[in-house]
Amino acid sequence: MSEIHDRRREDFERLFRQHAGTVTAWAQRRDTDAERVQDLVAETFMVAWRRLEDIPAGDERPWLLGVAGKVRANQLRGDHRRSRLVARLVTQLPEPPVLTVAHDIDPELTAALRELPARERELLLLVAWDELTPAEAAKAVGCTAVAARVRLHRARKRLHALLPDHAARAAGAPGLLEDIE
């Protein structure tokens, strides 16, 4: 059993070495997106691996390019379906709210939070309301911990300017103005 598997693997590796460049060049002539080209080549050789015994000896290249053509057609159909779905969803989905808050939050605080830039507001709320550390909040929004601390400081400073009477503390939202005094 191991000998059969080894021979199959060797046959596939030989096929790949001999024809990967051809399939890649074929794909690059039909698509300028490098990731889609890589996906097409990978899918073509996945089919080749699954159907290795079905590849006609001596006609490997045309067989592989035929498979690549079918893979490309599937990619295009998938792209078309996705774009139609997106177009349909855009017309059906309501606009997401800029900020949704609980009803018991001070309206002055809600208005001030809406004035903050979205990136700063999200970091501030992750730390103050979701109780993440600045480092954890940074991971959640996809920035470095240092950038998160800087944005968090700016957000608190801006919120303080918008709420000079510290309405955030009175509204039961500790952590929003924590490093500004």
Secondary structure, DSSP 8 states (H G I E B T S, - for coil): -HHHHHHHHHHHHHHHHHHHHHHHHHHHTT---HHHHHHHHHHHHHHHHHTGGGS-TT-HHHHHHHHHHHHHHHHHHHHHHHHHHHHHHHHHS----S----TTS-HHHHHHHHHS-HHHHHHHHHHHTS---HHHHHHHHTS-HHHHHHHHHHHHHHHHHH-TT-HHHHTT-TTSSTT--
